[in-house]
Amino acid sequence: MIAHSRRAGTKPSGRWRARVGAALAAATALAALSGAGTAHADEPPDGPTPLIVGGEPADQPYPFVGSLQREYDGNPYQHACGAALVDERWMVTAAHCVATNAEDSDYELRDPDEFHVRLGSNDNTEGGTLLTLDKIKVHPGYVYYPDHDEGQDIALVKLDSAVDIEPAKLERRVPRAGTEVRQVGWGHTSNDEISDPTNQPDQLQQLDTQLLSPTRSECQADENGDGSFGARYGDLCIDNPDDARGACYGDSGSPLLRKVDGTWRITGVASRTISLTCGESPTVYTSTGAYDRWIHRVIH
């Protein structure tokens, strides 16, 4: 899981967001976790020494966590990004997971018919319920840039039908630095062959970490001082334990969780990493609390 990607997404397909996404973004996405952040780049970075990302298989069910899937190499159910059920028919994910760059505009929405969602299973290839999408709503402030990121990387997708799974509650405020959180996702667990989404794990992974202040230097720019994919307004900065663990391609759109009174709440969605190598830098998530009003307006 979680290693890196500037955008975390399917084969590349989202921006992973830019760097994570970037590469991932190509496939779609996380992002992304779809570029370095998010995943924009259509080609994954090369050069960095492979680094195993230090997550572990999920130790409990997360029925509200879904695998957003698209066709890849003849497989219509290839995992692309994560998403989370927040209403009986609505899921939250990263914008770069459901958008693609276009020559005549900053981005184009993908057709909802391109996607399937598997909910209710920690295995993204079987179990749970397989659903299709009815519509996609991207935050109006989101803009797709191939070489940097300005945040607001959040979207809502509406299912074709309601599902008998209890939605997760959304964090309605932005948590403080030091808050303990859990990353979950089906993204790559190593920097090896990150251009091939079929190398992603079938089983959901998890990693416990904490929030960092988004104003910290490592949250603003990479080791070379490049701030193209650093944290912006409305973003959360997530620590990379041991400087070697974090989100990677395929994690884009996956939820960041915080436990409140024994129940998991969704605090953010994976957007991008700041460095090109998974796990080498903190991960940037879009805060659900920062966009609470927009989410409420769309759903209700």
PAZAPA-4460 file (N, C-alpha, C; in steps of 0.05 Angstrom, whole numbers, plus 32768, in hexadecimal, padded with zeros to 4 digits):
% residues 300
    n_x    n_y    n_z   ca_x   ca_y   ca_z    c_x    c_y    c_z   seq   type   mol
   8011   7FEA   8000   8000   8000   8000   8010   8016   8000     1      M     A
   800F   8020   8004   8014   8038   8006   8030   803D   8006     2      I     A
   8036   8046   7FF0   8050   804B   7FEC   8050   8066   7FE0     3      A     A
   804C   8069   7FC8   804D   8083   7FBE   8042   8086   7FA3     4      H     A
   8042   8099   7F98   8039   809C   7F7E   8033   80B8   7F7B     5      S     A
   8038   80C5   7F6A   8030   80E0   7F6D   8014   80E0   7F67     6      R     A
   8009   80D0   7F5C   7FEC   80D0   7F5C   7FE5   80B4   7F5D     7      R     A
   7FD2   80AD   7F6A   7FCE   8093   7F6E   7FB8   8089   7F5D     8      A     A
   7FB8   8077   7F4C   7FA1   806F   7F3D   7FA5   8056   7F2E     9      G     A
   7F98   8050   7F1B   7F9A   8037   7F0C   7FB3   8036   7EFE    10      T     A
   7FB8   8030   7EE9   7FD1   8031   7EDE   7FD5   804C   7EDC    11      K     A
   7FE1   8054   7EE1   7FDF   806E   7EE0   7FC6   8077   7ED6    12      P     A
   7FB7   8087   7EE3   7FA1   8092   7ED6   7F97   80A8   7EE6    13      S     A
   7F9F   80B2   7EF6   7F94   80C7   7F05   7FAA   80D7   7F09    14      G     A
   7FAD   80E9   7F19   7FC5   80F7   7F1A   7FD6   80EC   7F30    15      R     A
   7FD3   80DD   7F40   7FDE   80D4   7F5A   7FED   80E9   7F62    16      W     A
   7FDF   80F3   7F5C   7FDA   810C   7F55   7FF2   8117   7F51    17      R     A
   7FF9   8118   7F44   800D   8121   7F37   8023   8112   7F3A    18      A     A
   802E   810C   7F4D   8044   80FB   7F49   803A   80E0   7F4E    19      R     A
   802C   80DD   7F60   8022   80C3   7F64   800D   80C0   7F50    20      V     A
   7FFD   80D2   7F52   7FE9   80D1   7F40   7FF5   80D2   7F26    21      G     A
   8007   80E0   7F23   8012   80E5   7F09   8015   80CB   7EFB    22      A     A
   8024   80BB   7F06   8027   80A2   7EF8   800F   8093   7EFA    23      A     A
   8003   8093   7F10   7FEB   8083   7F13   7FD6   808F   7F04    24      L     A
   7FD7   80A8   7F04   7FC2   80B6   7EF7   7FBE   80AB   7EDC    25      A     A
   7FD1   80A3   7ED0   7FCE   8098   7EB6   7FBB   8083   7EB6    26      A     A
   7FBC   8072   7EC9   7FAA   805C   7EC8   7F91   8064   7ED3    27      A     A
   7F92   8074   7EE4   7F7E   8086   7EEC   7F84   8090   7F03    28      T     A
   7F8B   807F   7F1B   7F90   8084   7F31   7F94   8084   7F43    29      A     A
   7FB7   8099   7F82   7FB2   8098   7F8F   7FC6   808E   7F84    30      L     A
   7FA8   80A4   7F55   7FAD   80B3   7F5F   7FB8   80AA   7F65    31      A     A
   7FBC   8094   7F86   7FB6   80A2   7F86   7FB3   809D   7F8A    32      A     A
   7FB1   8094   7FAE   7FBD   8098   7FB8   7FBC   809F   7FAB    33      L     A
   7FA3   80AD   7F57   7FA8   80AB   7F4A   7FB8   80B8   7F4B    34      S     A
   800B   80DE   7F30   801C   80EF   7F34   8028   80F3   7F4E    35      G     A
   8036   80FE   7F54   8043   8102   7F6C   8030   810A   7F7D    36      A     A
   8028   8111   7F78   8016   8115   7F88   8001   8107   7F7F    37      G     A
   7FF7   810C   7F6B   7FE0   8100   7F63   7FE2   80F0   7F4D    38      T     A
   7FE8   80F0   7F3C   7FEE   80E2   7F27   7FE6   80ED   7F0F    39      A     A
   7FF8   80FA   7F03   7FF0   8105   7EEA   8000   80F8   7ED6    40      H     A
   8019   80F7   7EDA   802A   80EE   7EC5   8020   80D5   7EBA    41      A     A
   8021   80D2   7EA1   8018   80BA   7E94   802D   80A5   7E95    42      D     A
   8045   80AC   7E9C   805B   8098   7E9E   8065   8099   7EBA    43      E     A
   806A   8082   7EC7   8074   8082   7EE2   8091   808B   7EE2    44      P     A
   809A   8095   7EF9   80B5   809D   7EFB   80C8   8085   7EFA    45      P     A
   80E0   8089   7EF1   80F3   8073   7EF2   810C   807D   7F00    46      D     A
   811C   806A   7F0A   8135   8072   7F17   8136   806C   7F34    47      G     A
   8121   8073   7F44   8123   8070   7F61   8127   8053   7F69    48      P     A
   8136   804F   7F7E   813A   8034   7F88   8120   8029   7F94    49      T     A
   8119   8011   7F8D   8100   8005   7F97   80FE   8007   7FB5    50      P     A
   80E8   800D   7FBF   80E4   800F   7FDC   80CA   8002   7FE4    51      L     A
   80CB   7FEF   7FF6   80B2   7FE2   7FFE   80A3   7FF5   8010    52      I     A
   8089   7FF7   800B   807A   8009   801C   8070   7FF9   8033    53      V     A
   8072   8004   804B   806D   7FF3   8062   8051   7FF1   806D    54      G     A
   803E   7FEB   805D   8023   7FE6   8067   8021   7FC9   806E    55      G     A
   8008   7FC0   8074   8003   7FA4   807A   7FE6   7F9E   8071    56      E     A
   7FE0   7F84   806D   7FC4   7F7E   8066   7FB0   7F88   807A    57      P     A
   7F99   7F91   8071   7F85   7F9B   8083   7F7E   7F86   8098    58      A     A
   7F7C   7F8F   80B1   7F77   7F7D   80C7   7F59   7F7B   80CF    59      D     A
   7F48   7F89   80BF   7F2C   7F89   80C6   7F1C   7F91   80AC    60      Q     A
   7F02   7F8C   80AC   7EF3   7F94   8094   7EEF   7FB2   8093    61      P     A
   7EEF   7FBD   807B   7EEA   7FD9   8077   7ED4   7FDA   8061    62      Y     A
   7EBC   7FD2   8067   7EA7   7FCF   8052   7EA1   7FE8   8042    63      P     A
   7EA6   7FFF   804E   7EA0   8018   8040   7EB6   8021   802D    64      F     A
   7ECD   8013   802D   7EE3   8019   801B   7EDF   800A   8001    65      V     A
   7EDF   8019   7FEB   7EDA   800C   7FD1   7EF2   800E   7FBE    66      G     A
   7EF3   7FFB   7FAC   7F06   7FFB   7F96   7EF9   8005   7F7D    67      S     A
   7F02   801C   7F73   7EF8   8029   7F5B   7F07   801C   7F43    68      L     A
   7EF9   800F   7F32   7F06   7FFE   7F1D   7F00   8007   7F01    69      Q     A
   7F14   8004   7EEF   7F10   800A   7ED3   7F1E   7FF4   7EC2    70      R     A
   7F17   7FF5   7EA8   7F23   7FE1   7E96   7F41   7FE6   7E93    71      E     A
   7F51   7FD0   7E94   7F6D   7FD2   7E8E   7F76   7FB7   7E82    72      Y     A
   7F81   7FB9   7E6A   7F8C   7FA1   7E5D   7F78   7F8B   7E5B    73      D     A
   7F5F   7F92   7E55   7F4A   7F7E   7E51   7F3B   7F77   7E6A    74      G     A
   7F44   7F80   7E81   7F37   7F7A   7E9B   7F25   7F92   7EA3    75      N     A
   7F0B   7F8F   7EA2   7EF9   7FA6   7EA8   7EF8   7FAC   7EC6    76      P     A
   7F05   7F9B   7ED7   7F03   7F9F   7EF4   7F1F   7FA4   7F00    77      Y     A
   7F30   7FB2   7EF2   7F4A   7FB8   7EFD   7F48   7FCF   7F11    78      Q     A
   7F53   7FCB   7F29   7F53   7FE1   7F3D   7F62   7FF9   7F32    79      H     A
   7F55   8010   7F36   7F61   802A   7F2D   7F66   803D   7F45    80      A     A
   7F51   803F   7F56   7F53   8052   7F6C   7F42   8048   7F83    81      C     A
   7F45   8054   7F9A   7F34   804E   7FB1   7F1D   8062   7FB2    82      G     A
   7F09   805C   7FC2   7EF2   806E   7FC6   7EE6   8065   7FE0    83      A     A
   7ED4   8075   7FEC   7EC7   806E   8005   7EAA   8076   8005    84      A     A
   7E99   8064   800F   7E7D   8069   8010   7E76   807C   8027    85      L     A
   7E69   8093   8020   7E63   80A7   8034   7E45   80AC   8036    86      V     A
   7E36   809F   8025   7E19   80A2   8024   7E0F   8088   8016    87      D     A
   7DF5   8082   8017   7DEC   8069   800C   7DF2   8066   7FEE    88      E     A
   7DF6   807D   7FE0   7DFC   807B   7FC3   7E14   808C   7FBB    89      R     A
   7E21   8098   7FCE   7E38   80AA   7FC7   7E52   80A1   7FD3    90      W     A
   7E67   80A3   7FC3   7E82   809D   7FCC   7E94   80B4   7FC7    91      M     A
   7EA8   80B8   7FD8   7EBC   80CD   7FD5   7ED6   80C1   7FCB    92      V     A
   7EE3   80CF   7FB9   7EFC   80C6   7FAD   7F0C   80DF   7FA5    93      T     A
   7F22   80DB   7F96   7F32   80F1   7F8D   7F29   80F9   7F71    94      A     A
   7F29   8113   7F6B   7F20   811D   7F51   7F31   8111   7F3B    95      A     A
   7F4B   810F   7F3F   7F5B   8105   7F29   7F55   80E8   7F22    96      H     A
   7F47   80DA   7F33   7F40   80BE   7F2D   7F29   80BC   7F19    97      C     A
   7F1A   80D1   7F16   7F02   80D1   7F04   7F04   80E5   7EEE    98      V     A
   7F1B   80F2   7EEB   7F1F   8106   7ED7   7F39   80FF   7EC7    99      A     A
   7F3A   810A   7EAF   7F52   8105   7E9F   7F59   811F   7E91   100      T     A
   7F72   8124   7E8B   7F7A   813D   7E7E   7F70   813D   7E61   101      N     A
   7F6C   8154   7E56   7F62   8157   7E3B   7F71   816E   7E2D   102      A     A
   7F73   816D   7E13   7F81   8181   7E04   7F73   819C   7E04   103      E     A
   7F59   819C   7E04   7F4A   81B5   7E01   7F3E   81BF   7E1C   104      D     A
   7F45   81B2   7E32   7F3B   81BB   7E4C   7F4D   81B1   7E61   105      S     A
   7F49   81BA   7E7A   7F5C   81B1   7E8F   7F57   8194   7E97   106      D     A
   7F3F   818A   7E93   7F39   816E   7E98   7F1E   8167   7E8C   107      Y     A
   7F1A   814D   7E89   7F00   8143   7E81   7EF7   812D   7E95   108      E     A
   7EDE   812D   7E9C   7ED4   8118   7EAD   7ED3   80FE   7E9E   109      L     A
   7EDA   80E8   7EAB   7ED6   80CE   7E9F   7EB9   80C7   7E9F   110      R     A
   7EB1   80B6   7E8D   7E96   80AC   7E8C   7E91   809A   7EA3   111      D     A
   7E7B   809E   7EB3   7E76   808C   7ECA   7E74   806F   7EC1   112      P     A
   7E6C   806A   7EA8   7E6A   804E   7E9F   7E85   8040   7E9D   113      D     A
   7E9B   804F   7E9F   7EB6   8043   7E9E   7EBC   8034   7EB8   114      E     A
   7EAD   803A   7ECD   7EB5   8030   7EE8   7EA3   801A   7EF3   115      F     A
   7EAF   800A   7F04   7EA1   7FF8   7F16   7EAC   7FFE   7F32   116      H     A
   7E9D   7FF8   7F47   7EA6   7FFB   7F62   7EA0   7FE1   7F71   117      V     A
   7EB5   7FD7   7F7E   7EB1   7FC0   7F90   7EB1   7FC9   7FAD   118      R     A
   7E9C   7FC5   7FBB   7E98   7FCD   7FD6   7E94   7FB5   7FE8   119      L     A
   7E9C   7FB7   8001   7E95   7FA2   8015   7EA9   7F8B   8015   120      G     A
   7EC0   7F8E   8009   7ED4   7F78   8009   7EF0   7F84   800B   121      S     A
   7F02   7F78   801A   7F1D   7F81   801B   7F2D   7F76   8004   122      N     A
   7F21   7F65   7FF4   7F2D   7F5A   7FDB   7F20   7F68   7FC3   123      D     A
   7F2F   7F76   7FB4   7F23   7F85   7F9E   7F1C   7F74   7F85   124      N     A
   7F21   7F5A   7F87   7F1A   7F48   7F70   7F02   7F37   7F75   125      T     A
   7EF9   7F35   7F8E   7EE2   7F24   7F94   7ED4   7F2C   7FAE   126      E     A
   7EBC   7F22   7FB2   7EAD   7F28   7FCB   7EA0   7F43   7FCA   127      G     A
   7E91   7F49   7FDE   7E83   7F62   7FE0   7E6E   7F66   7FCA   128      G     A
   7E6B   7F7E   7FC1   7E57   7F86   7FAD   7E64   7F96   7F97   129      T     A
   7E5E   7F8F   7F7E   7E69   7F9D   7F67   7E53   7FAF   7F5C   130      L     A
   7E59   7FC9   7F5A   7E46   7FDD   7F52   7E50   7FEE   7F3B   131      L     A
   7E3E   7FFD   7F2E   7E46   8010   7F19   7E3F   802C   7F22   132      T     A
   7E48   8040   7F13   7E44   805C   7F1A   7E2E   8069   7F0A   133      L     A
   7E21   807C   7F17   7E0C   808B   7F0A   7E16   80A7   7F01   134      D     A
   7E26   80B4   7F13   7E30   80CE   7F0C   7E49   80D4   7F1C   135      K     A
   7E58   80E9   7F12   7E71   80F1   7F1E   7E70   810F   7F23   136      I     A
   7E78   8118   7F3A   7E79   8135   7F40   7E95   813B   7F4B   137      K     A
   7EA3   814E   7F3D   7EBD   8156   7F45   7EBB   8172   7F52   138      V     A
   7ECB   8177   7F66   7ECB   8191   7F73   7ED0   81A6   7F5E   139      H     A
   7EC0   81BC   7F5E   7EC3   81D1   7F49   7EDE   81DF   7F49   140      P     A
   7EED   81DD   7F5F   7F07   81EB   7F60   7F1E   81DA   7F56   141      G     A
   7F18   81C1   7F4F   7F2D   81AF   7F46   7F36   81B6   7F2A   142      Y     A
   7F50   81B7   7F26   7F5C   81BB   7F0C   7F72   81A7   7F07   143      V     A
   7F74   819C   7EEF   7F88   8188   7EE9   7FA0   8195   7EDD   144      Y     A
   7FB7   8192   7EEA   7FD0   819C   7EDF   7FE4   8185   7EDD   145      Y     A
   7FF2   8182   7EC6   8004   816C   7EC3   801E   816E   7ED2   146      P     A
   8025   8186   7EDB   803F   818A   7EE7   803E   8195   7F04   147      D     A
   8027   8199   7F0E   8025   81A2   7F2A   8008   819D   7F34   148      H     A
   8003   81A3   7F4D   7FE9   819E   7F58   7FE0   81B5   7F69   149      D     A
   7FC7   81BD   7F67   7FBC   81D3   7F77   7FA7   81C9   7F8B   150      E     A
   7FA5   81AF   7F8F   7F92   81A5   7FA3   7F76   81A3   7F9A   151      G     A
   7F63   81A2   7FAD   7F46   819F   7FA8   7F41   8185   7F98   152      Q     A
   7F51   8171   7F9D   7F50   8158   7F8F   7F3C   8145   7F9C   153      D     A
   7F22   814B   7F98   7F0D   813C   7FA5   7EF5   813A   7F93   154      I     A
   7EE8   8123   7F93   7ED1   811E   7F82   7EBD   810C   7F91   155      A     A
   7EA5   810C   7F88   7E90   80FA   7F92   7E85   80EA   7F7A   156      L     A
   7E81   80D1   7F7F   7E75   80C0   7F6A   7E5C   80B3   7F75   157      V     A
   7E47   80B3   7F64   7E2D   80A9   7F6D   7E29   808D   7F61   158      K     A
   7E21   807A   7F72   7E1C   805F   7F69   7E02   805D   7F5B   159      L     A
   7E00   8049   7F49   7DE7   8045   7F3A   7DD0   803D   7F4D   160      D     A
   7DD7   8030   7F63   7DC3   8027   7F76   7DCE   8028   7F92   161      S     A
   7DBD   8029   7FA6   7DC5   8029   7FC2   7DD0   800D   7FC9   162      A     A
   7DE2   800D   7FDC   7DEF   7FF4   7FE4   7DEA   7FF0   8002   163      V     A
   7DE7   7FD7   800A   7DE1   7FD1   8026   7DFB   7FCF   8037   164      D     A
   7E09   7FE6   8037   7E22   7FE8   8047   7E20   8003   8056   165      I     A
   7E27   8003   806F   7E26   801C   807E   7E3C   802F   8075   166      E     A
   7E34   8047   806D   7E49   805B   8065   7E5A   8063   807D   167      P     A
   7E71   806C   8077   7E83   8077   808C   7E7C   8094   8090   168      A     A
   7E81   809E   80A8   7E7D   80BA   80AE   7E95   80CA   80A5   169      K     A
   7E8F   80E2   809C   7EA4   80F4   8093   7EAE   8106   80A9   170      L     A
   7EC8   810B   80A9   7ED3   811F   80BC   7ECA   813A   80B2   171      E     A
   7EBE   814A   80C3   7EB3   8163   80BA   7EC5   817B   80C0   172      R     A
   7EDB   8175   80CE   7EEF   818A   80D3   7F0B   8180   80CB   173      R     A
   7F1D   8192   80C9   7F39   818A   80C2   7F48   8183   80DC   174      V     A
   7F51   816B   80DE   7F5F   8162   80F7   7F7A   8170   80FA   175      P     A
   7F83   8170   8113   7F9D   817D   8119   7FB4   816B   8113   176      R     A
   7FCC   8177   8110   7FE4   8168   810C   7FE8   8156   8125   177      A     A
   7FF3   813E   8121   7FF6   812C   8137   7FDF   8118   813A   178      G     A
   7FC9   811D   812C   7FB2   810B   812D   7FBA   80F0   8121   179      T     A
   7FB4   80DA   812F   7FBA   80BF   8125   7FA5   80B8   8110   180      E     A
   7FAE   80AD   80F9   7F9D   80A6   80E3   7FA6   808B   80D7   181      V     A
   7F95   8080   80C6   7F9C   8067   80B8   7F97   806A   809B   182      R     A
   7FAB   8063   808B   7FA9   8062   806E   7FA0   8046   8066   183      Q     A
   7F8E   8044   8052   7F87   802A   8047   7F87   802D   8029   184      V     A
   7F8C   8017   801B   7F8B   8018   7FFE   7F96   7FFF   7FF1   185      G     A
   7F91   7FFD   7FD7   7F9A   7FE6   7FC7   7FB1   7FEE   7FB5   186      W     A
   7FC0   8003   7FBC   7FD6   800C   7FAB   7FEE   7FFA   7FAC   187      G     A
   8002   8000   7F9B   801A   7FF1   7F9A   8028   7FF0   7FB6   188      H     A
   8034   7FD9   7FBC   8043   7FD6   7FD5   8061   7FD8   7FD1   189      T     A
   8069   7FDE   7FB9   8086   7FE1   7FB2   8088   7FF4   7F9B   190      S     A
   809F   8000   7F98   80A4   8012   7F81   80AB   8002   7F68   191      N     A
   80AD   7FE8   7F69   80B2   7FD8   7F52   809A   7FD7   7F3F   192      D     A
   809E   7FDA   7F26   808A   7FD6   7F11   8070   7FE5   7F17   193      E     A
   8072   7FFE   7F20   805A   800D   7F27   804A   8015   7F0F   194      I     A
   8055   8011   7EF7   8046   8018   7EDF   8031   8003   7ED8   195      S     A
   8032   7FEC   7EE6   8020   7FD6   7EE0   800C   7FD2   7EF7   196      D     A
   7FF3   7FDA   7EF4   7FE0   7FD8   7F0A   7FD9   7FBB   7F12   197      P     A
   7FE0   7FA8   7F01   7FDB   7F8C   7F09   7FED   7F83   7F1F   198      T     A
   8002   7F93   7F25   8014   7F8C   7F3B   800A   7F96   7F56   199      N     A
   7FF3   7FA4   7F56   7FE8   7FAD   7F6F   7FDC   7F96   7F7F   200      Q     A
   7FDB   7F97   7F99   7FD0   7F81   7FA9   7FB1   7F7F   7FA6   201      P     A
   7FA7   7F67   7FA8   7F8A   7F63   7FA8   7F7E   7F69   7FC3   202      D     A
   7F8F   7F65   7FD8   7F85   7F6A   7FF4   7F8B   7F86   7FFD   203      Q     A
   7F77   7F92   800A   7F7A   7FAD   8015   7F90   7FAE   8029   204      L     A
   7FA0   7FC4   8028   7FB6   7FC8   803A   7FB0   7FDF   804D   205      Q     A
   7FBE   7FE1   8063   7FBA   7FF7   8076   7FD4   7FFF   8082   206      Q     A
   7FD5   8018   808B   7FEE   8023   8097   7FE6   8039   80AB   207      L     A
   7FEE   8036   80C4   7FE9   804A   80D8   7FFE   805F   80D9   208      D     A
   7FF6   8078   80DA   8009   808E   80D9   7FFC   80A7   80E7   209      T     A
   8004   80BF   80E1   7FF9   80D6   80EE   7FFA   80EE   80DB   210      Q     A
   7FEA   8102   80E2   7FEA   811B   80D2   8002   812D   80D9   211      L     A
   800D   8139   80C5   8022   814D   80C9   8016   8169   80C2   212      L     A
   8022   817D   80CD   8019   8198   80C5   801F   819C   80A7   213      S     A
   800B   81A4   8097   8010   81A8   807B   8024   81BF   8075   214      P     A
   802B   81CE   8089   803E   81E4   8084   805B   81DB   8088   215      T     A
   805F   81C2   8091   807B   81B8   8094   8088   81B6   8079   216      R     A
   80A3   81B9   8079   80B2   81BA   8060   80AE   81A1   804F   217      S     A
   80AD   8189   805C   80AA   8170   804D   808F   816D   8042   218      E     A
   807B   817D   804B   8060   817C   8040   805D   8190   802A   219      C     A
   8070   81A2   8028   806E   81B8   8014   807E   81B2   7FFA   220      Q     A
   8094   81A3   7FFD   80A5   819E   7FE6   80B5   8184   7FEA   221      A     A
   80BF   817A   7FD3   80CE   8161   7FD4   80EB   8166   7FDC   222      D     A
   80FC   8151   7FDC   8117   8154   7FE5   8128   8167   7FD4   223      E     A
   811E   816E   7FBC   812C   8181   7FAB   8121   819D   7FAC   224      N     A
   810E   81A1   7FBF   8102   81BB   7FC1   80EB   81C1   7FAE   225      G     A
   80E2   81AC   7F9F   80CD   81B0   7F8C   80B2   81AE   7F9A   226      D     A
   80A3   81C4   7F9A   8089   81C5   7FA8   8072   81C1   7F96   227      G     A
   8076   81B6   7F7E   8060   81B2   7F6B   8049   81A2   7F75   228      S     A
   804F   818E   7F86   803A   817C   7F90   8037   817D   7FAE   229      F     A
   8040   8193   7FBA   803E   8196   7FD7   8021   819B   7FDF   230      G     A
   801D   819C   7FFA   8002   81A0   8005   7FF8   81BC   8000   231      A     A
   7FDE   81BE   7FF9   7FD1   81D8   7FF4   7FBA   81DB   8009   232      R     A
   7FAC   81F1   8006   7F95   81F6   8017   7F81   81DF   8014   233      Y     A
   7F77   81D4   802A   7F64   81BE   8029   7F71   81A3   8028   234      G     A
   7F8B   81A2   8029   7F9A   8188   8029   7FA3   8180   8044   235      D     A
   7FA7   8166   8048   7FB3   815B   8060   7FCE   814F   8058   236      L     A
   7FE1   8150   806A   7FFB   8144   8065   7FFF   812D   8078   237      C     A
   8004   8115   806C   8005   80FC   807C   8022   80F3   807E   238      I     A
   802B   80ED   8096   8046   80E5   809B   804D   80CA   808D   239      D     A
   8066   80C7   8085   8070   80AE   8079   8083   80A1   808D   240      N     A
   8078   808E   809D   8089   8082   80B2   80A3   8077   80A8   241      P     A
   80B8   807B   80B7   80D3   8071   80B0   80DD   807C   8096   242      D     A
   80D0   8091   808C   80D8   809D   8072   80D7   8088   805C   243      D     A
   80C5   8074   805F   80C5   805E   804C   80A9   8052   8048   244      A     A
   8095   805E   8054   807A   8052   8051   8066   8068   804A   245      R     A
   8053   8060   803A   803F   8073   8032   802F   806A   801B   246      G     A
   801E   807B   800F   800D   8073   7FF9   801C   8071   7FDF   247      A     A
   8011   8061   7FCD   801E   805D   7FB3   8009   805C   7F9D   248      C     A
   8012   8057   7F85   8000   8056   7F6E   7FEA   8042   7F74   249      Y     A
   7FD1   804A   7F6F   7FBB   8039   7F75   7FAC   8040   7F8E   250      G     A
   7FB9   8050   7F9F   7FAD   8059   7FB8   7F9D   8072   7FB5   251      D     A
   7F9F   8080   7F9F   7F91   8098   7F9A   7F73   8095   7FA0   252      S     A
   7F67   80A9   7FAC   7F4A   80A8   7FB2   7F43   8098   7FCB   253      G     A
   7F56   8088   7FD5   7F50   8078   7FED   7F4D   8089   8005   254      S     A
   7F3D   8081   8018   7F38   8092   8030   7F4E   8091   8045   255      P     A
   7F51   80A7   8052   7F62   80A9   806A   7F4E   80A7   8081   256      L     A
   7F54   8095   8094   7F41   8090   80AA   7F4B   8099   80C5   257      L     A
   7F38   80A2   80D5   7F3E   80A9   80F1   7F29   809C   8103   258      R     A
   7F32   808F   8118   7F1E   8081   8129   7F14   8094   813F   259      K     A
   7EF9   8096   8140   7EEC   80A7   8153   7ED7   8096   8162   260      V     A
   7EDA   8093   817C   7EC8   8083   818C   7EC4   8067   8180   261      D     A
   7EDA   805C   8177   7ED9   8040   816D   7ED0   803D   8151   262      G     A
   7ECA   8053   8143   7EC0   8052   8127   7ED3   8061   8115   263      T     A
   7ED8   8056   80FD   7EE8   8064   80EA   7EDA   807A   80DC   264      W     A
   7EE7   8091   80DB   7EDC   80A8   80CC   7EEF   80AE   80B5   265      R     A
   7EE4   80B9   809F   7EF4   80C0   8088   7EFE   80DC   808B   266      I     A
   7F19   80DF   808C   7F25   80F9   8090   7F2F   8106   8077   267      T     A
   7F35   80F5   8063   7F40   8100   804A   7F40   80EA   8034   268      G     A
   7F47   80F3   801C   7F4B   80E0   8005   7F66   80E4   7FF9   269      V     A
   7F74   80CE   7FF3   7F8F   80CF   7FE8   7F91   80DE   7FCE   270      A     A
   7FA4   80F1   7FCD   7FA7   8101   7FB6   7FC2   80FD   7FA8   271      S     A
   7FD8   8101   7FB7   7FF2   8101   7FAA   8009   80FF   7FBF   272      R     A
   8021   80F8   7FB4   8038   80F9   7FC5   8049   8110   7FBB   273      T     A
   805B   8118   7FCC   806B   812F   7FC6   8085   8128   7FB8   274      I     A
   808F   8110   7FBE   80A7   8106   7FB1   80A0   80F1   7F9C   275      S     A
   80B2   80EA   7F8A   80AC   80D7   7F75   80AB   80BA   7F7F   276      L     A
   80BA   80B4   7F94   80BC   8099   7F9E   80A8   8093   7FB4   277      T     A
   8098   807E   7FB1   8084   8077   7FC5   8091   8074   7FE0   278      C     A
   8085   8081   7FF4   808F   807E   8010   80A5   8091   8017   279      G     A
   80B1   809E   8003   80C8   80AF   8009   80C0   80CB   8014   280      E     A
   80A7   80D3   8010   809D   80EC   801A   8082   80E9   8026   281      S     A
   8078   80FD   8035   805C   80FC   803E   8049   80FA   8027   282      P     A
   8030   80F1   802D   801B   80EF   8019   8007   8106   801E   283      T     A
   7FFD   8112   8008   7FEA   8127   800A   7FCE   811B   8006   284      V     A
   7FBC   8121   8018   7FA0   8118   8016   7F8F   8132   8015   285      Y     A
   7F78   8130   8007   7F65   8146   8008   7F53   8143   8020   286      T     A
   7F51   8157   8030   7F41   8156   8049   7F23   8157   8043   287      S     A
   7F15   8143   804D   7EF7   8144   804A   7EEB   815A   805B   288      T     A
   7EF8   8160   8071   7EED   8176   8082   7EEF   8191   8075   289      G     A
   7F04   8195   8065   7F07   81AF   8057   7EF1   81B3   8041   290      A     A
   7EE6   819C   8038   7ED2   819E   8022   7EB7   8193   802B   291      Y     A
   7EB2   8195   8045   7E99   818A   8050   7E80   8197   8044   292      D     A
   7E80   81B1   8041   7E68   81BE   8036   7E62   81B5   8019   293      R     A
   7E77   81B3   8009   7E73   81AB   7FEE   7E69   818E   7FED   294      W     A
   7E74   817C   7FFC   7E6B   8161   7FFD   7E4E   815F   8005   295      I     A
   7E46   816E   8019   7E2B   816E   8023   7E18   8179   800D   296      H     A
   7E20   818E   7FFF   7E0E   8199   7FEA   7E0A   8184   7FD4   297      R     A
   7E1F   8177   7FCC   7E1C   8163   7FB6   7E0A   814C   7FBD   298      V     A
   7E0F   8142   7FD5   7E00   8129   7FDD   7DE3   8130   7FE4   299      I     A
   7DDE   8147   7FF0   7DC3   814E   7FFA   7DB6   8164   7FE9   300      H     A
***
